[in-house]
Amino acid sequence: MSQSKIHNIFDKNKISISVCILAKNEEKNIKTLIESVYGFASEIIILDTGSTDKTVEIAQSYDSKIYYHPWNDDFAEARNICLSKASKPWILFLDADFVFLQESIKELIFSIELGFDLYYINCLETSGISHLLPFLFRNNLDIKFSGKIHEKIVFDTKIKTSFSNIYVLHTGFSDEKIIKEKIIRNTKIITKIKDSNENIDILEKIKLDIYEFYSISTENKLNYDILEKRINEIDRQISFLPKEKINIKRQLLESFYFFCINIIKNNVEIAKIEYLKQIILKALNLFPDSLNILYEYAEIEIYQDFYKSIKILNFILYLIDIKHETLNYYATNIKFKNRDFIIAQIVKKYYILGDYDSCKYYISKIDKLSQEIEKIVKVLNIEEKEFFNDFIDSETPLFYFRKAREYFYLNIDKKLIFETYNKSITLSKDTNDLYIELLCYADLILNFSFFYEKKDLDEIINTLKKNPLRTTFIFFSLAKYYKNNNNNDEALNFLEKALHLEIESLDFTDNLFFNIYQKDSNTKNYEYLKITEEICFLLE
């Protein structure tokens, strides 16, 4: 979109914005930033805090308003001075190493027209992480910054706030020299604050410790043992925080754990898998819906349980599909919010396991195939076709019965589970496969009786009770159904029938009983123990 067209859109919508920028020795970045906002900014205000390069000269060539203020190791002070120079109804505050992404221009107009006073914008790091910054707000509402470093914004609680889909790209940590300069600057500020006699509350102290940790973790001279010690010290402080304080600093704390996980992974030659899992589980205890942490949990579980890894990935998919409110509100790696990316990870794991039917099912859900998945598609459809039936052609009751149980195990959408069972039942009737039909009914009354109206449920119960097949699982399911409906006499009746079958033959052949991947039911007396446990419970 050309700059003139952008200006026309903003003029038409009567939107006037002051873009405020702090700068010092940013000649490598300032031109790119200004050009990214030049098309819509009513005025560009730059507060220079002591540049000795061509930063000011470049900014002046774009008719920017330049102001000067000496650097006093205080970001809030500099930001507030810059804000005081803004004259337009709206302020967009950006750092000099940001780039305003052009696809966000329409979102900028949309957000301003919604009627809120302050918006959080998304800052996308080159690592893929995006986090929130309260950098778009109305002028003249006495909104100020507070804090010498990693400052927070202060405003009246009556101000209406919202979250936007506006994105800026942060490029400032792509240059090694600049990184070192920022580390020295930030460490100096943090040290001054800690050495001062100011009373710092626990949240502020943890914040300073975390940012100090970020700085020292980039120094190659520090070995992994020292970093692990610092991780444990900060983690211990966080463990004493009440829940409300954790929620206040969720973005900071969640990002800290994610950062730590990646440090441990990057030191894989000395990192301990169990320690990594310990950190992940601590983070999940605080933030059970964090896509960052859940994804890392799925990756670490590969070492112990592939199916658990798949289950975690399906939970991420569930959060994405329901558009869970935290997905855009906290620091999340942008690829973890990509539905196709998560499905692709599930496909790759099923492929390693040799479960090609599941691969085919999930591939059918991907909108755009990646190169990796295209390779798997090629293998599945061409080179190994003789080893399995195509997903669409797998029209057997057993196939859909197994898929339904798999979906249940993975905690996938209940409606999909229910529909898959019904598909198996329909095929069972068409092929006179009474065994699979009854197993489906037994599963459904055990786990999904709430889907049925009483009339339909009674019909299923009668079908199971009158059927000619005598199997432990059917009796057990009926017993559990009656127990859940507070009919203990009937529950005991069917448990006793199940128990008699088990006593008759401990080399039990109904290997589908309570078992999806045939790993929980690998002992002959598993069902026997399950039944006796229920009987003892009812007789207490």
Number of C-alpha atoms within 10 A of each C-alpha: 9 7 14 11 12 18 17 13 16 21 13 9 13 11 19 17 23 24 27 26 25 21 24 19 18 21 20 15 18 25 18 16 22 22 14 19 22 19 19 26 22 20 20 22 24 27 23 22 17 15 15 11 13 14 21 25 11 17 21 12 9 13 12 17 16 17 15 16 13 11 13 11 16 15 18 19 19 23 20 14 17 23 25 13 16 21 16 17 14 21 23 23 20 23 19 26 22 23 24 20 15 15 12 16 21 14 15 21 17 15 20 19 12 9 11 15 18 25 24 20 25 24 22 23 19 13 12 15 19 23 22 20 17 19 18 24 23 20 20 14 12 10 16 16 19 16 14 19 19 14 14 13 13 12 12 9 7 7 13 12 15 15 17 22 16 23 24 23 18 20 16 19 15 12 9 10 9 14 15 15 11 15 18 13 14 20 20 13 20 19 12 13 18 14 9 10 8 8 10 13 8 14 16 13 16 20 18 22 19 20 19 19 18 16 18 18 19 13 11 8 8 11 11 17 11 11 17 15 11 18 20 12 13 19 19 11 14 17 12 10 13 9 11 9 12 19 15 11 15 18 16 18 23 22 22 20 21 21 15 20 22 13 19 20 16 12 12 11 8 11 16 13 14 10 13 19 16 12 21 22 16 15 22 19 10 17 18 12 17 22 27 26 24 23 21 20 22 22 17 18 18 14 10 9 11 18 20 17 24 24 19 21 25 21 19 24 23 16 19 19 11 8 12 13 11 14 18 19 19 20 26 25 20 18 14 22 20 12 18 20 17 20 23 21 19 24 24 16 18 20 17 11 12 11 13 23 20 18 25 20 15 17 21 12 13 17 10 12 16 12 9 10 19 13 11 18 17 12 12 21 14 10 10 11 13 10 9 13 14 16 15 9 7 13 14 16 27 19 15 23 24 18 20 26 21 19 20 17 16 18 15 17 13 15 10 13 23 18 13 22 23 20 19 25 24 16 18 21 13 11 11 12 17 15 15 19 22 21 20 28 24 23 21 22 21 19 16 15 17 11 14 13 9 11 8 11 17 12 11 18 15 10 13 21 15 9 12 10 12 14 19 23 21 25 24 26 25 25 28 23 22 19 17 12 10 11 13 17 13 16 24 21 15 22 24 18 16 25 20 13 17 21 12 9 11 14 11 19 11 11 14 14 20 18 14 18 13 11 8 11 16 10 12 15 16 16 23 19 13 14 23 15 11 17 19 10 9 13 8 5
